[in-house]
Structures are given as structure tokens and as C-alpha cells.
Amino acid sequence: MKPGLPRIKSIGAVLKSYFDYCGRCGKKREIVDGYTNFGSPYDAEPPEPVNICAKCVEEEVKMWIALDTMPAHWIRANYETKLAEILGFEWVYLPGCSWGAWQPIEGRLNKWLPKSHQ
């Protein structure tokens, strides 16, 4: 287990919880967090939000830590802010836009690059 992971277990407490089907595992559980993915140019409406249970929040956090990158969601999940602190990313608004993207903090080591390129 990586340092910082236990801190993220209660992140979903920010969202008012309720019972519904988890958008990740499909089971009827208490929903504690959620996000909305980007749609495509062919969509008439924005995509439906993906609501996730506490167990799936932990699984997603572990997955993004293993991948050493941040997710790209149109509407961010609550857990992404703490995940960004752990992985060394910051939210940066794109020039001329009202939205942004996760960018690595200067000096962050990328485990996928060879050491000669870091």
C-alpha cells in the first residue's frame, strides 16, 4: 500500500450519500461520489453522470495511482483533488477557456519516463 492511500478512503463523504446502483460495479450500494465523462460531438445531450460507491472509489484511486496519471472527466469527482495531491498534479485553467486540465507540478517525477529524460 502506498503512503497517502488510507487518507483517501473517506473522500466521498463530501457528497450527500444515497442508495442507488453504482455506475462502476452495478450493485445497489450507498453512492458517495460521482463524475461525468466527456461526450462526443455526436451527442445531443451531455453524458449521464457516473455515480460510484465507496468500494469503487477506492478501486479507482488505486487504479489511477498504479497508472501514475489523473483521470480526465468533464465534471470531476470529489476524490480527484486528494488524488492530485498524492500524484503531484494541479488543476490549470486552459487559456481562453472556462475549463481546465490536470497538469503535473513542476519537478514531479514521471515513472514512465527513463531517468535520463527526467
C-alpha positions in Angstrom: 0.0 0.0 0.0 1.4 3.4 -1.0 1.6 6.2 1.5 -1.4 8.6 1.3 -3.9 5.9 0.2 -5.5 5.5 3.6 -6.3 9.3 3.7 -8.4 9.0 0.6 -10.9 6.4 1.9 -13.3 9.0 3.3 -13.3 11.4 0.4 -16.8 10.5 -0.7 -18.2 12.0 2.5 -18.3 15.4 0.8 -21.2 14.3 -1.5 -24.5 13.7 0.3 -24.8 9.9 0.1 -27.8 8.0 -1.1 -28.6 4.4 -2.3 -28.6 3.7 -6.0 -26.8 1.4 -8.5 -23.1 2.0 -8.7 -22.1 3.1 -12.2 -18.9 1.1 -11.9 -19.8 -2.2 -10.3 -23.5 -2.2 -11.0 -24.5 -3.2 -7.4 -27.1 -1.3 -5.4 -25.0 0.5 -2.8 -24.6 3.8 -1.0 -23.4 6.3 -3.6 -20.6 8.5 -2.2 -19.0 10.2 -5.2 -19.5 10.7 -8.9 -18.2 12.2 -12.1 -19.4 13.0 -15.7 -17.3 11.9 -18.6 -16.7 13.9 -21.8 -19.2 13.2 -24.5 -18.7 13.1 -28.2 -19.5 15.7 -30.9 -22.4 13.5 -31.9 -24.2 13.6 -28.5 -27.3 15.7 -28.4 -27.1 15.9 -24.6 -24.2 15.7 -22.1 -23.5 12.1 -20.9 -25.2 10.9 -17.7 -23.2 11.2 -14.5 -21.4 8.1 -13.2 -22.3 7.6 -9.6 -19.9 5.3 -7.6 -19.9 3.6 -4.2 -17.1 3.8 -1.6 -15.5 0.5 -2.6 -15.3 1.6 -6.3 -13.9 5.0 -5.2 -11.0 3.1 -3.5 -10.6 0.9 -6.6 -10.5 3.9 -8.9 -7.9 5.7 -6.7 -5.7 2.6 -6.7 -6.0 2.3 -10.5 -5.0 5.9 -11.1 -2.1 5.6 -8.6 -0.9 2.5 -10.5 -1.2 4.3 -13.8 0.6 7.4 -12.3 -1.8 9.8 -14.0 -5.0 11.7 -13.5 -8.4 11.0 -14.9 -10.0 13.3 -17.5 -13.6 14.0 -16.6 -15.9 16.8 -17.8 -17.2 17.1 -14.2 -14.6 16.0 -11.7 -15.2 13.5 -8.9 -14.6 14.7 -5.3 -11.7 12.1 -4.9 -9.7 13.7 -7.7 -8.5 16.7 -5.6 -6.8 14.4 -3.0 -5.6 12.1 -5.7 -3.9 15.1 -7.4 -2.1 15.9 -4.1 -0.8 12.3 -3.9 0.3 12.1 -7.5 1.7 15.6 -7.8 -0.8 17.3 -10.2 -2.5 20.7 -10.1 -5.7 22.0 -11.9 -4.8 24.6 -14.5 -7.4 26.5 -16.5 -6.7 26.4 -20.2 -6.1 29.9 -21.8 -9.3 31.4 -23.1 -11.4 28.6 -21.8 -13.7 28.2 -18.8 -12.4 24.6 -18.1 -9.1 23.2 -17.4 -6.9 20.1 -17.1 -4.7 18.3 -14.6 -1.1 19.3 -15.2 2.0 17.7 -13.4 3.5 20.0 -10.9 7.0 21.2 -11.9 9.6 18.8 -10.6 7.2 15.9 -10.5 8.9 12.6 -11.4 7.1 10.6 -14.1 7.7 6.9 -13.5 7.1 6.1 -17.2 10.0 8.3 -18.5 13.5 6.9 -18.5 15.7 8.6 -15.8 17.8 10.2 -18.5 14.7 12.2 -19.6 13.5 13.4 -16.2 
